[in-house]
Structures are given as C-alpha cells and as structure tokens.
Amino acid sequence: MRNIYGAGLLEIRFAFYRYAFDYTLSLSEKLNEITVILKQLKTEKTLN
C-alpha cells in the first residue's frame, strides 16, 4: 500500500514537471514570435 502511494506521488510530480516544462517552452516560443514581429515593425518604420 505504501509503495503504491509513493509511486502515485512520483507520477503526479513528473506530470507536473512535464506540464511546467511545456508551459515555459510555449511561453518562450510566444516571446520569440513577439520579438520577431517587433523587429519587423522596426525595419518597416526605418524603410518608410
């Protein structure tokens, strides 16, 4: 019984870490997209 409980906690912890990792990854991807868009806007302003 004790082992099952410990394994369940481990699984929950790994799922949480995976979720947090995916979240930070998508967050950084969004930030990269935003910076690219801002750079494009800057270059368009300098051209005009």
C-alpha positions as CSV (number, residue, x, y, z in Angstrom):
1,M,0.0,0.0,0.0
2,R,2.8,2.4,0.9
3,N,4.7,1.7,-2.3
4,I,1.6,2.3,-4.5
5,Y,1.1,5.7,-2.7
6,G,4.7,6.7,-3.3
7,A,4.6,5.7,-6.9
8,G,1.4,7.8,-7.4
9,L,3.1,10.8,-5.9
10,L,6.1,10.3,-8.2
11,E,3.8,10.1,-11.2
12,I,1.9,13.3,-10.2
13,R,5.2,15.1,-9.6
14,F,6.5,14.1,-13.1
15,A,3.3,15.1,-14.7
16,F,3.5,18.5,-13.0
17,Y,7.1,19.0,-14.1
18,R,6.2,18.0,-17.7
19,Y,3.3,20.4,-17.7
20,A,5.5,23.2,-16.3
21,F,8.2,22.5,-18.9
22,D,5.7,22.6,-21.8
23,Y,4.2,25.8,-20.4
24,T,7.6,27.6,-20.2
25,L,8.5,26.3,-23.6
26,S,5.4,27.6,-25.2
27,L,5.8,30.9,-23.3
28,S,9.4,31.3,-24.7
29,E,8.2,30.5,-28.2
30,K,5.5,33.2,-27.9
31,L,8.1,35.7,-26.7
32,N,10.3,34.8,-29.6
33,E,7.4,35.4,-32.0
34,I,6.6,38.8,-30.4
35,T,10.3,39.9,-30.7
36,V,10.4,38.9,-34.4
37,I,7.2,40.8,-35.1
38,L,8.6,43.9,-33.2
39,K,11.8,43.7,-35.2
40,Q,9.8,43.5,-38.5
41,L,7.8,46.6,-37.4
42,K,11.0,48.4,-36.6
43,T,12.6,47.7,-40.0
44,E,9.3,48.7,-41.8
45,K,9.4,52.1,-39.9
46,T,13.0,52.7,-40.9
47,L,12.3,51.9,-44.5
48,N,9.4,54.3,-44.6
